[in-house]
Amino acid sequence: MPAVVNREECVSCGTCVEECPEDAITLDDEEIAVVDADKCTECGTCVEACPSEAIKVE
């Protein structure tokens, strides 16, 4: 299962976008992180990088 972003916890910092090695994360119009499930490899880099712990990989 690809990474999932808790929209209420995301602080729109963009760290996950910068750190994702697969370029699978973008910020939407509200500046909330969105994961492209087709690109996500479940590596967990975004989980470790997120300062607000808003991203989970299950």
mmCIF file as Biopython writes it, N, C-alpha, C and O atoms, coordinates in Angstrom:
data_model
#
loop_
_atom_site.group_PDB
_atom_site.id
_atom_site.type_symbol
_atom_site.label_atom_id
_atom_site.label_alt_id
_atom_site.label_comp_id
_atom_site.label_asym_id
_atom_site.label_entity_id
_atom_site.label_seq_id
_atom_site.pdbx_PDB_ins_code
_atom_site.Cartn_x
_atom_site.Cartn_y
_atom_site.Cartn_z
_atom_site.occupancy
_atom_site.B_iso_or_equiv
_atom_site.auth_seq_id
_atom_site.auth_asym_id
_atom_site.pdbx_PDB_model_num
ATOM 1   N N  . MET A ? 1  ? 0.842  -1.178 0.000  1.0 0.0 1  A 1 
ATOM 2   C CA . MET A ? 1  ? 0.000  0.000  0.000  1.0 0.0 1  A 1 
ATOM 3   C C  . MET A ? 1  ? 0.890  1.244  0.000  1.0 0.0 1  A 1 
ATOM 4   O O  . MET A ? 1  ? 1.826  1.331  0.795  1.0 0.0 1  A 1 
ATOM 5   N N  . PRO A ? 2  ? 0.612  2.194  -0.870 1.0 0.0 2  A 1 
ATOM 6   C CA . PRO A ? 2  ? 1.443  3.403  -0.940 1.0 0.0 2  A 1 
ATOM 7   C C  . PRO A ? 2  ? 1.294  4.270  0.304  1.0 0.0 2  A 1 
ATOM 8   O O  . PRO A ? 2  ? 0.389  4.069  1.114  1.0 0.0 2  A 1 
ATOM 9   N N  . ALA A ? 3  ? 2.179  5.218  0.439  1.0 0.0 3  A 1 
ATOM 10  C CA . ALA A ? 3  ? 2.139  6.146  1.566  1.0 0.0 3  A 1 
ATOM 11  C C  . ALA A ? 3  ? 0.808  6.897  1.577  1.0 0.0 3  A 1 
ATOM 12  O O  . ALA A ? 3  ? 0.226  7.187  0.532  1.0 0.0 3  A 1 
ATOM 13  N N  . VAL A ? 4  ? 0.345  7.203  2.795  1.0 0.0 4  A 1 
ATOM 14  C CA . VAL A ? 4  ? -0.912 7.917  2.974  1.0 0.0 4  A 1 
ATOM 15  C C  . VAL A ? 4  ? -0.634 9.165  3.804  1.0 0.0 4  A 1 
ATOM 16  O O  . VAL A ? 4  ? 0.065  9.107  4.815  1.0 0.0 4  A 1 
ATOM 17  N N  . VAL A ? 5  ? -1.191 10.298 3.364  1.0 0.0 5  A 1 
ATOM 18  C CA . VAL A ? 5  ? -0.992 11.562 4.052  1.0 0.0 5  A 1 
ATOM 19  C C  . VAL A ? 5  ? -2.244 11.909 4.855  1.0 0.0 5  A 1 
ATOM 20  O O  . VAL A ? 5  ? -3.358 11.890 4.331  1.0 0.0 5  A 1 
ATOM 21  N N  . ASN A ? 6  ? -2.045 12.222 6.121  1.0 0.0 6  A 1 
ATOM 22  C CA . ASN A ? 6  ? -3.129 12.727 6.960  1.0 0.0 6  A 1 
ATOM 23  C C  . ASN A ? 6  ? -3.221 14.226 6.684  1.0 0.0 6  A 1 
ATOM 24  O O  . ASN A ? 6  ? -2.371 15.002 7.122  1.0 0.0 6  A 1 
ATOM 25  N N  . ARG A ? 7  ? -4.260 14.622 5.956  1.0 0.0 7  A 1 
ATOM 26  C CA . ARG A ? 7  ? -4.404 16.013 5.530  1.0 0.0 7  A 1 
ATOM 27  C C  . ARG A ? 7  ? -4.488 16.986 6.705  1.0 0.0 7  A 1 
ATOM 28  O O  . ARG A ? 7  ? -4.080 18.141 6.585  1.0 0.0 7  A 1 
ATOM 29  N N  . GLU A ? 8  ? -5.004 16.533 7.815  1.0 0.0 8  A 1 
ATOM 30  C CA . GLU A ? 8  ? -5.135 17.406 8.985  1.0 0.0 8  A 1 
ATOM 31  C C  . GLU A ? 8  ? -3.798 17.624 9.683  1.0 0.0 8  A 1 
ATOM 32  O O  . GLU A ? 8  ? -3.613 18.627 10.372 1.0 0.0 8  A 1 
ATOM 33  N N  . GLU A ? 9  ? -2.874 16.698 9.508  1.0 0.0 9  A 1 
ATOM 34  C CA . GLU A ? 9  ? -1.571 16.792 10.162 1.0 0.0 9  A 1 
ATOM 35  C C  . GLU A ? 9  ? -0.500 17.445 9.282  1.0 0.0 9  A 1 
ATOM 36  O O  . GLU A ? 9  ? 0.497  17.955 9.794  1.0 0.0 9  A 1 
ATOM 37  N N  . CYS A ? 10 ? -0.704 17.431 7.969  1.0 0.0 10 A 1 
ATOM 38  C CA . CYS A ? 10 ? 0.275  17.996 7.035  1.0 0.0 10 A 1 
ATOM 39  C C  . CYS A ? 10 ? 0.415  19.502 7.258  1.0 0.0 10 A 1 
ATOM 40  O O  . CYS A ? 10 ? -0.577 20.229 7.304  1.0 0.0 10 A 1 
ATOM 41  N N  . VAL A ? 11 ? 1.667  19.959 7.398  1.0 0.0 11 A 1 
ATOM 42  C CA . VAL A ? 11 ? 1.935  21.380 7.629  1.0 0.0 11 A 1 
ATOM 43  C C  . VAL A ? 11 ? 2.438  22.096 6.370  1.0 0.0 11 A 1 
ATOM 44  O O  . VAL A ? 11 ? 2.908  23.232 6.442  1.0 0.0 11 A 1 
ATOM 45  N N  . SER A ? 12 ? 2.339  21.431 5.228  1.0 0.0 12 A 1 
ATOM 46  C CA . SER A ? 12 ? 2.665  22.036 3.931  1.0 0.0 12 A 1 
ATOM 47  C C  . SER A ? 12 ? 4.106  22.497 3.799  1.0 0.0 12 A 1 
ATOM 48  O O  . SER A ? 12 ? 4.379  23.474 3.102  1.0 0.0 12 A 1 
ATOM 49  N N  . CYS A ? 13 ? 5.030  21.813 4.455  1.0 0.0 13 A 1 
ATOM 50  C CA . CYS A ? 13 ? 6.426  22.245 4.414  1.0 0.0 13 A 1 
ATOM 51  C C  . CYS A ? 13 ? 7.144  21.832 3.132  1.0 0.0 13 A 1 
ATOM 52  O O  . CYS A ? 13 ? 8.121  22.467 2.736  1.0 0.0 13 A 1 
ATOM 53  N N  . GLY A ? 14 ? 6.660  20.760 2.477  1.0 0.0 14 A 1 
ATOM 54  C CA . GLY A ? 14 ? 7.268  20.308 1.231  1.0 0.0 14 A 1 
ATOM 55  C C  . GLY A ? 14 ? 8.486  19.418 1.402  1.0 0.0 14 A 1 
ATOM 56  O O  . GLY A ? 14 ? 9.112  19.038 0.412  1.0 0.0 14 A 1 
ATOM 57  N N  . THR A ? 15 ? 8.836  19.077 2.629  1.0 0.0 15 A 1 
ATOM 58  C CA . THR A ? 15 ? 10.000 18.227 2.867  1.0 0.0 15 A 1 
ATOM 59  C C  . THR A ? 15 ? 9.843  16.884 2.175  1.0 0.0 15 A 1 
ATOM 60  O O  . THR A ? 15 ? 10.795 16.377 1.583  1.0 0.0 15 A 1 
ATOM 61  N N  . CYS A ? 16 ? 8.664  16.310 2.242  1.0 0.0 16 A 1 
ATOM 62  C CA . CYS A ? 16 ? 8.426  15.005 1.606  1.0 0.0 16 A 1 
ATOM 63  C C  . CYS A ? 16 ? 8.606  15.085 0.095  1.0 0.0 16 A 1 
ATOM 64  O O  . CYS A ? 16 ? 9.118  14.154 -0.525 1.0 0.0 16 A 1 
ATOM 65  N N  . VAL A ? 17 ? 8.184  16.196 -0.491 1.0 0.0 17 A 1 
ATOM 66  C CA . VAL A ? 17 ? 8.322  16.386 -1.938 1.0 0.0 17 A 1 
ATOM 67  C C  . VAL A ? 17 ? 9.806  16.382 -2.309 1.0 0.0 17 A 1 
ATOM 68  O O  . VAL A ? 17 ? 10.210 15.748 -3.284 1.0 0.0 17 A 1 
ATOM 69  N N  . GLU A ? 18 ? 10.599 17.086 -1.533 1.0 0.0 18 A 1 
ATOM 70  C CA . GLU A ? 18 ? 12.035 17.173 -1.780 1.0 0.0 18 A 1 
ATOM 71  C C  . GLU A ? 18 ? 12.750 15.849 -1.556 1.0 0.0 18 A 1 
ATOM 72  O O  . GLU A ? 18 ? 13.679 15.516 -2.292 1.0 0.0 18 A 1 
ATOM 73  N N  . GLU A ? 19 ? 12.331 15.097 -0.558 1.0 0.0 19 A 1 
ATOM 74  C CA . GLU A ? 19 ? 13.037 13.880 -0.159 1.0 0.0 19 A 1 
ATOM 75  C C  . GLU A ? 19 ? 12.627 12.624 -0.918 1.0 0.0 19 A 1 
ATOM 76  O O  . GLU A ? 19 ? 13.404 11.671 -0.965 1.0 0.0 19 A 1 
ATOM 77  N N  . CYS A ? 20 ? 11.456 12.586 -1.504 1.0 0.0 20 A 1 
ATOM 78  C CA . CYS A ? 20 ? 10.978 11.381 -2.179 1.0 0.0 20 A 1 
ATOM 79  C C  . CYS A ? 20 ? 11.869 11.032 -3.371 1.0 0.0 20 A 1 
ATOM 80  O O  . CYS A ? 20 ? 11.960 11.816 -4.316 1.0 0.0 20 A 1 
ATOM 81  N N  . PRO A ? 21 ? 12.524 9.874  -3.343 1.0 0.0 21 A 1 
ATOM 82  C CA . PRO A ? 21 ? 13.427 9.503  -4.435 1.0 0.0 21 A 1 
ATOM 83  C C  . PRO A ? 21 ? 12.698 9.145  -5.736 1.0 0.0 21 A 1 
ATOM 84  O O  . PRO A ? 21 ? 13.320 9.092  -6.797 1.0 0.0 21 A 1 
ATOM 85  N N  . GLU A ? 22 ? 11.410 8.905  -5.663 1.0 0.0 22 A 1 
ATOM 86  C CA . GLU A ? 22 ? 10.635 8.517  -6.845 1.0 0.0 22 A 1 
ATOM 87  C C  . GLU A ? 22 ? 9.807  9.668  -7.414 1.0 0.0 22 A 1 
ATOM 88  O O  . GLU A ? 22 ? 9.061  9.468  -8.372 1.0 0.0 22 A 1 
ATOM 89  N N  . ASP A ? 23 ? 9.923  10.865 -6.844 1.0 0.0 23 A 1 
ATOM 90  C CA . ASP A ? 23 ? 9.101  12.014 -7.255 1.0 0.0 23 A 1 
ATOM 91  C C  . ASP A ? 23 ? 7.620  11.658 -7.238 1.0 0.0 23 A 1 
ATOM 92  O O  . ASP A ? 23 ? 6.871  12.030 -8.142 1.0 0.0 23 A 1 
ATOM 93  N N  . ALA A ? 24 ? 7.205  10.935 -6.203 1.0 0.0 24 A 1 
ATOM 94  C CA . ALA A ? 24 ? 5.826  10.461 -6.105 1.0 0.0 24 A 1 
ATOM 95  C C  . ALA A ? 24 ? 4.929  11.400 -5.306 1.0 0.0 24 A 1 
ATOM 96  O O  . ALA A ? 24 ? 3.728  11.158 -5.188 1.0 0.0 24 A 1 
ATOM 97  N N  . ILE A ? 25 ? 5.499  12.465 -4.759 1.0 0.0 25 A 1 
ATOM 98  C CA . ILE A ? 25 ? 4.711  13.363 -3.911 1.0 0.0 25 A 1 
ATOM 99  C C  . ILE A ? 25 ? 4.734  14.776 -4.479 1.0 0.0 25 A 1 
ATOM 100 O O  . ILE A ? 25 ? 5.778  15.293 -4.877 1.0 0.0 25 A 1 
ATOM 101 N N  . THR A ? 26 ? 3.553  15.384 -4.503 1.0 0.0 26 A 1 
ATOM 102 C CA . THR A ? 26 ? 3.407  16.772 -4.913 1.0 0.0 26 A 1 
ATOM 103 C C  . THR A ? 26 ? 2.551  17.476 -3.869 1.0 0.0 26 A 1 
ATOM 104 O O  . THR A ? 26 ? 1.969  16.832 -2.997 1.0 0.0 26 A 1 
ATOM 105 N N  . LEU A ? 27 ? 2.477  18.787 -3.961 1.0 0.0 27 A 1 
ATOM 106 C CA . LEU A ? 27 ? 1.566  19.553 -3.117 1.0 0.0 27 A 1 
ATOM 107 C C  . LEU A ? 27 ? 0.375  19.975 -3.961 1.0 0.0 27 A 1 
ATOM 108 O O  . LEU A ? 27 ? 0.541  20.453 -5.083 1.0 0.0 27 A 1 
ATOM 109 N N  . ASP A ? 28 ? -0.822 19.798 -3.423 1.0 0.0 28 A 1 
ATOM 110 C CA . ASP A ? 28 ? -2.029 20.165 -4.180 1.0 0.0 28 A 1 
ATOM 111 C C  . ASP A ? 28 ? -2.297 21.665 -4.070 1.0 0.0 28 A 1 
ATOM 112 O O  . ASP A ? 28 ? -1.466 22.405 -3.543 1.0 0.0 28 A 1 
ATOM 113 N N  . ASP A ? 29 ? -3.441 22.112 -4.559 1.0 0.0 29 A 1 
ATOM 114 C CA . ASP A ? 29 ? -3.784 23.534 -4.562 1.0 0.0 29 A 1 
ATOM 115 C C  . ASP A ? 29 ? -3.860 24.129 -3.157 1.0 0.0 29 A 1 
ATOM 116 O O  . ASP A ? 29 ? -3.702 25.337 -2.981 1.0 0.0 29 A 1 
ATOM 117 N N  . GLU A ? 30 ? -4.099 23.287 -2.168 1.0 0.0 30 A 1 
ATOM 118 C CA . GLU A ? 30 ? -4.158 23.736 -0.778 1.0 0.0 30 A 1 
ATOM 119 C C  . GLU A ? 30 ? -2.819 23.556 -0.076 1.0 0.0 30 A 1 
ATOM 120 O O  . GLU A ? 30 ? -2.718 23.725 1.139  1.0 0.0 30 A 1 
ATOM 121 N N  . GLU A ? 31 ? -1.784 23.208 -0.854 1.0 0.0 31 A 1 
ATOM 122 C CA . GLU A ? 31 ? -0.427 22.981 -0.350 1.0 0.0 31 A 1 
ATOM 123 C C  . GLU A ? 31 ? -0.348 21.776 0.590  1.0 0.0 31 A 1 
ATOM 124 O O  . GLU A ? 31 ? 0.479  21.751 1.501  1.0 0.0 31 A 1 
ATOM 125 N N  . ILE A ? 32 ? -1.200 20.787 0.369  1.0 0.0 32 A 1 
ATOM 126 C CA . ILE A ? 32 ? -1.188 19.551 1.143  1.0 0.0 32 A 1 
ATOM 127 C C  . ILE A ? 32 ? -0.523 18.468 0.284  1.0 0.0 32 A 1 
ATOM 128 O O  . ILE A ? 32 ? -0.760 18.389 -0.921 1.0 0.0 32 A 1 
ATOM 129 N N  . ALA A ? 33 ? 0.300  17.647 0.913  1.0 0.0 33 A 1 
ATOM 130 C CA . ALA A ? 33 ? 1.006  16.589 0.191  1.0 0.0 33 A 1 
ATOM 131 C C  . ALA A ? 33 ? 0.033  15.554 -0.367 1.0 0.0 33 A 1 
ATOM 132 O O  . ALA A ? 33 ? -0.916 15.140 0.298  1.0 0.0 33 A 1 
ATOM 133 N N  . VAL A ? 34 ? 0.298  15.149 -1.609 1.0 0.0 34 A 1 
ATOM 134 C CA . VAL A ? 34 ? -0.490 14.119 -2.283 1.0 0.0 34 A 1 
ATOM 135 C C  . VAL A ? 34 ? 0.484  13.099 -2.852 1.0 0.0 34 A 1 
ATOM 136 O O  . VAL A ? 34 ? 1.465  13.460 -3.503 1.0 0.0 34 A 1 
ATOM 137 N N  . VAL A ? 35 ? 0.210  11.817 -2.602 1.0 0.0 35 A 1 
ATOM 138 C CA . VAL A ? 35 ? 1.079  10.741 -3.063 1.0 0.0 35 A 1 
ATOM 139 C C  . VAL A ? 35 ? 0.498  10.105 -4.322 1.0 0.0 35 A 1 
ATOM 140 O O  . VAL A ? 35 ? -0.675 9.732  -4.354 1.0 0.0 35 A 1 
ATOM 141 N N  . ASP A ? 36 ? 1.324  9.984  -5.354 1.0 0.0 36 A 1 
ATOM 142 C CA . ASP A ? 36 ? 0.941  9.282  -6.577 1.0 0.0 36 A 1 
ATOM 143 C C  . ASP A ? 36 ? 1.197  7.791  -6.334 1.0 0.0 36 A 1 
ATOM 144 O O  . ASP A ? 36 ? 2.342  7.339  -6.313 1.0 0.0 36 A 1 
ATOM 145 N N  . ALA A ? 37 ? 0.116  7.046  -6.154 1.0 0.0 37 A 1 
ATOM 146 C CA . ALA A ? 37 ? 0.219  5.618  -5.814 1.0 0.0 37 A 1 
ATOM 147 C C  . ALA A ? 37 ? 0.970  4.820  -6.865 1.0 0.0 37 A 1 
ATOM 148 O O  . ALA A ? 37 ? 1.600  3.813  -6.540 1.0 0.0 37 A 1 
ATOM 149 N N  . ASP A ? 38 ? 0.914  5.250  -8.116 1.0 0.0 38 A 1 
ATOM 150 C CA . ASP A ? 38 ? 1.600  4.530  -9.180 1.0 0.0 38 A 1 
ATOM 151 C C  . ASP A ? 38 ? 3.123  4.685  -9.103 1.0 0.0 38 A 1 
ATOM 152 O O  . ASP A ? 38 ? 3.860  3.817  -9.571 1.0 0.0 38 A 1 
ATOM 153 N N  . LYS A ? 39 ? 3.588  5.778  -8.517 1.0 0.0 39 A 1 
ATOM 154 C CA . LYS A ? 39 ? 5.026  6.023  -8.403 1.0 0.0 39 A 1 
ATOM 155 C C  . LYS A ? 39 ? 5.605  5.595  -7.051 1.0 0.0 39 A 1 
ATOM 156 O O  . LYS A ? 39 ? 6.800  5.316  -6.949 1.0 0.0 39 A 1 
ATOM 157 N N  . CYS A ? 40 ? 4.773  5.544  -6.030 1.0 0.0 40 A 1 
ATOM 158 C CA . CYS A ? 40 ? 5.247  5.236  -4.677 1.0 0.0 40 A 1 
ATOM 159 C C  . CYS A ? 40 ? 5.735  3.794  -4.585 1.0 0.0 40 A 1 
ATOM 160 O O  . CYS A ? 40 ? 5.045  2.863  -5.001 1.0 0.0 40 A 1 
ATOM 161 N N  . THR A ? 41 ? 6.941  3.626  -4.032 1.0 0.0 41 A 1 
ATOM 162 C CA . THR A ? 41 ? 7.521  2.294  -3.861 1.0 0.0 41 A 1 
ATOM 163 C C  . THR A ? 41 ? 7.505  1.850  -2.396 1.0 0.0 41 A 1 
ATOM 164 O O  . THR A ? 41 ? 8.093  0.827  -2.046 1.0 0.0 41 A 1 
ATOM 165 N N  . GLU A ? 42 ? 6.836  2.617  -1.553 1.0 0.0 42 A 1 
ATOM 166 C CA . GLU A ? 42 ? 6.705  2.303  -0.125 1.0 0.0 42 A 1 
ATOM 167 C C  . GLU A ? 42 ? 8.050  2.248  0.587  1.0 0.0 42 A 1 
ATOM 168 O O  . GLU A ? 42 ? 8.228  1.461  1.516  1.0 0.0 42 A 1 
ATOM 169 N N  . CYS A ? 43 ? 8.995  3.075  0.161  1.0 0.0 43 A 1 
ATOM 170 C CA . CYS A ? 43 ? 10.339 3.038  0.737  1.0 0.0 43 A 1 
ATOM 171 C C  . CYS A ? 43 ? 10.401 3.634  2.140  1.0 0.0 43 A 1 
ATOM 172 O O  . CYS A ? 43 ? 11.291 3.294  2.919  1.0 0.0 43 A 1 
ATOM 173 N N  . GLY A ? 44 ? 9.461  4.521  2.467  1.0 0.0 44 A 1 
ATOM 174 C CA . GLY A ? 44 ? 9.428  5.114  3.797  1.0 0.0 44 A 1 
ATOM 175 C C  . GLY A ? 44 ? 10.251 6.371  3.971  1.0 0.0 44 A 1 
ATOM 176 O O  . GLY A ? 44 ? 10.295 6.926  5.069  1.0 0.0 44 A 1 
ATOM 177 N N  . THR A ? 45 ? 10.896 6.832  2.931  1.0 0.0 45 A 1 
ATOM 178 C CA . THR A ? 45 ? 11.704 8.046  3.032  1.0 0.0 45 A 1 
ATOM 179 C C  . THR A ? 45 ? 10.857 9.232  3.476  1.0 0.0 45 A 1 
ATOM 180 O O  . THR A ? 45 ? 11.287 10.027 4.311  1.0 0.0 45 A 1 
ATOM 181 N N  . CYS A ? 46 ? 9.678  9.348  2.929  1.0 0.0 46 A 1 
ATOM 182 C CA . CYS A ? 46 ? 8.787  10.453 3.280  1.0 0.0 46 A 1 
ATOM 183 C C  . CYS A ? 46 ? 8.332  10.379 4.738  1.0 0.0 46 A 1 
ATOM 184 O O  . CYS A ? 46 ? 8.196  11.404 5.406  1.0 0.0 46 A 1 
ATOM 185 N N  . VAL A ? 47 ? 8.101  9.171  5.218  1.0 0.0 47 A 1 
ATOM 186 C CA . VAL A ? 47 ? 7.680  8.968  6.609  1.0 0.0 47 A 1 
ATOM 187 C C  . VAL A ? 47 ? 8.757  9.494  7.547  1.0 0.0 47 A 1 
ATOM 188 O O  . VAL A ? 47 ? 8.464  10.209 8.505  1.0 0.0 47 A 1 
ATOM 189 N N  . GLU A ? 48 ? 10.000 9.136  7.264  1.0 0.0 48 A 1 
ATOM 190 C CA . GLU A ? 48 ? 11.120 9.576  8.097  1.0 0.0 48 A 1 
ATOM 191 C C  . GLU A ? 48 ? 11.352 11.085 7.981  1.0 0.0 48 A 1 
ATOM 192 O O  . GLU A ? 48 ? 11.760 11.722 8.952  1.0 0.0 48 A 1 
ATOM 193 N N  . ALA A ? 49 ? 11.098 11.655 6.814  1.0 0.0 49 A 1 
ATOM 194 C CA . ALA A ? 49 ? 11.376 13.066 6.576  1.0 0.0 49 A 1 
ATOM 195 C C  . ALA A ? 49 ? 10.301 14.003 7.125  1.0 0.0 49 A 1 
ATOM 196 O O  . ALA A ? 49 ? 10.586 15.165 7.412  1.0 0.0 49 A 1 
ATOM 197 N N  . CYS A ? 50 ? 9.100  13.523 7.270  1.0 0.0 50 A 1 
ATOM 198 C CA . CYS A ? 50 ? 7.968  14.389 7.644  1.0 0.0 50 A 1 
ATOM 199 C C  . CYS A ? 50 ? 8.087  14.874 9.092  1.0 0.0 50 A 1 
ATOM 200 O O  . CYS A ? 50 ? 8.037  14.065 10.018 1.0 0.0 50 A 1 
ATOM 201 N N  . PRO A ? 51 ? 8.244  16.190 9.296  1.0 0.0 51 A 1 
ATOM 202 C CA . PRO A ? 51 ? 8.393  16.708 10.656 1.0 0.0 51 A 1 
ATOM 203 C C  . PRO A ? 51 ? 7.108  16.653 11.480 1.0 0.0 51 A 1 
ATOM 204 O O  . PRO A ? 51 ? 7.161  16.689 12.710 1.0 0.0 51 A 1 
ATOM 205 N N  . SER A ? 52 ? 5.962  16.568 10.819 1.0 0.0 52 A 1 
ATOM 206 C CA . SER A ? 52 ? 4.694  16.533 11.552 1.0 0.0 52 A 1 
ATOM 207 C C  . SER A ? 52 ? 4.109  15.122 11.668 1.0 0.0 52 A 1 
ATOM 208 O O  . SER A ? 52 ? 3.001  14.931 12.168 1.0 0.0 52 A 1 
ATOM 209 N N  . GLU A ? 53 ? 4.883  14.139 11.192 1.0 0.0 53 A 1 
ATOM 210 C CA . GLU A ? 53 ? 4.459  12.732 11.241 1.0 0.0 53 A 1 
ATOM 211 C C  . GLU A ? 53 ? 3.088  12.532 10.584 1.0 0.0 53 A 1 
ATOM 212 O O  . GLU A ? 53 ? 2.256  11.767 11.072 1.0 0.0 53 A 1 
ATOM 213 N N  . ALA A ? 54 ? 2.873  13.233 9.473  1.0 0.0 54 A 1 
ATOM 214 C CA . ALA A ? 54 ? 1.589  13.184 8.767  1.0 0.0 54 A 1 
ATOM 215 C C  . ALA A ? 54 ? 1.521  12.077 7.727  1.0 0.0 54 A 1 
ATOM 216 O O  . ALA A ? 54 ? 0.462  11.851 7.140  1.0 0.0 54 A 1 
ATOM 217 N N  . ILE A ? 55 ? 2.631  11.380 7.487  1.0 0.0 55 A 1 
ATOM 218 C CA . ILE A ? 55 ? 2.657  10.360 6.439  1.0 0.0 55 A 1 
ATOM 219 C C  . ILE A ? 55 ? 2.911  8.988  7.061  1.0 0.0 55 A 1 
ATOM 220 O O  . ILE A ? 55 ? 3.769  8.826  7.929  1.0 0.0 55 A 1 
ATOM 221 N N  . LYS A ? 56 ? 2.147  8.020  6.596  1.0 0.0 56 A 1 
ATOM 222 C CA . LYS A ? 56 ? 2.288  6.645  7.079  1.0 0.0 56 A 1 
ATOM 223 C C  . LYS A ? 56 ? 2.364  5.703  5.881  1.0 0.0 56 A 1 
ATOM 224 O O  . LYS A ? 56 ? 1.755  5.957  4.842  1.0 0.0 56 A 1 
ATOM 225 N N  . VAL A ? 57 ? 3.112  4.620  6.032  1.0 0.0 57 A 1 
ATOM 226 C CA . VAL A ? 57 ? 3.113  3.527  5.057  1.0 0.0 57 A 1 
ATOM 227 C C  . VAL A ? 57 ? 2.684  2.288  5.829  1.0 0.0 57 A 1 
ATOM 228 O O  . VAL A ? 57 ? 3.335  1.885  6.793  1.0 0.0 57 A 1 
ATOM 229 N N  . GLU A ? 58 ? 1.585  1.694  5.395  1.0 0.0 58 A 1 
ATOM 230 C CA . GLU A ? 58 ? 1.049  0.527  6.131  1.0 0.0 58 A 1 
ATOM 231 C C  . GLU A ? 58 ? 1.295  -0.749 5.369  1.0 0.0 58 A 1 
ATOM 232 O O  . GLU A ? 58 ? 0.916  -1.826 5.830  1.0 0.0 58 A 1 
#
